[in-house]
């Protein structure tokens, strides 16, 4: 019966890996399979999606509200 050993290791400098196979003898031939982790592709969002998300966070803020807030802030500097 063929044995299988599952080992998780880290990639070392120089993109190398090191494994120890306690069941093997010096000179034995072994097959090694390397399974790389799946990397999630960054989600691409359109500018319109970003603007819509921002509007949902601050739905009641109009240009006039923002102007008024800025004016109040400026007036507080003179006080």
C-alpha positions as CSV (number, residue, x, y, z in Angstrom):
1,X,0.0,0.0,0.0
2,X,1.3,3.4,-1.0
3,X,1.7,5.9,1.9
4,X,0.8,9.6,1.7
5,X,2.1,12.3,3.9
6,X,0.6,15.8,4.1
7,X,3.0,18.5,5.3
8,X,2.5,22.2,5.5
9,X,5.6,24.3,5.3
10,X,6.6,27.9,4.6
11,X,8.5,29.2,1.6
12,X,12.0,30.1,2.6
13,X,14.2,32.9,1.2
14,X,15.1,32.2,-2.4
15,X,11.6,30.6,-3.0
16,X,12.8,27.3,-1.5
17,X,11.0,24.9,0.7
18,X,12.4,22.3,3.1
19,X,10.6,19.2,4.2
20,X,11.5,16.2,6.4
21,X,10.1,12.8,5.6
22,X,10.6,10.6,8.6
23,X,9.2,7.4,6.9
24,X,11.7,7.6,4.0
25,X,15.2,6.2,3.8
26,X,18.2,8.0,2.3
27,X,18.1,7.4,-1.4
28,X,14.4,6.7,-1.6
29,X,12.6,8.3,-4.5
30,X,9.5,10.4,-3.6
31,X,7.0,12.4,-5.5
32,X,6.4,15.9,-4.3
33,X,3.3,18.0,-5.1
34,X,3.2,21.7,-4.3
35,X,-0.3,23.2,-4.0
36,X,-0.2,27.0,-3.9
37,X,-2.9,28.8,-2.0
38,X,-5.6,30.5,-4.0
39,X,-5.2,34.2,-4.0
40,X,-8.4,36.2,-4.1
41,X,-8.5,38.7,-6.9
42,X,-9.0,42.2,-5.7
43,X,-12.6,43.3,-6.2
44,X,-12.8,46.0,-8.8
45,X,-15.4,48.6,-8.2
46,X,-16.5,51.3,-10.6
47,X,-16.3,55.0,-9.7
48,X,-20.1,55.1,-9.8
49,X,-20.3,52.2,-7.2
50,X,-17.9,54.2,-4.9
51,X,-20.0,57.4,-5.2
52,X,-23.2,55.5,-4.5
53,X,-21.7,53.9,-1.4
54,X,-20.6,57.3,-0.2
55,X,-24.1,58.7,-0.7
56,X,-25.6,55.8,1.3
57,X,-23.3,56.7,4.2
58,X,-24.3,60.4,4.2
59,X,-27.7,60.5,2.5
60,X,-28.9,63.8,4.2
61,X,-25.9,65.9,3.3
62,X,-26.5,68.3,0.5
63,X,-24.0,70.8,-1.0
64,X,-25.7,73.5,1.1
65,X,-25.2,71.4,4.3
66,X,-21.5,71.0,3.5
67,X,-21.1,74.7,2.7
68,X,-22.8,75.7,5.9
69,X,-20.6,73.4,7.9
70,X,-17.5,74.8,6.3
71,X,-18.6,78.4,6.9
72,X,-19.3,77.6,10.6
73,X,-15.8,76.1,10.9
74,X,-14.2,79.1,9.3
75,X,-16.1,81.4,11.6
76,X,-14.9,79.5,14.6
77,X,-11.3,80.3,13.7
78,X,-12.0,84.0,14.2
79,X,-13.5,83.5,17.7
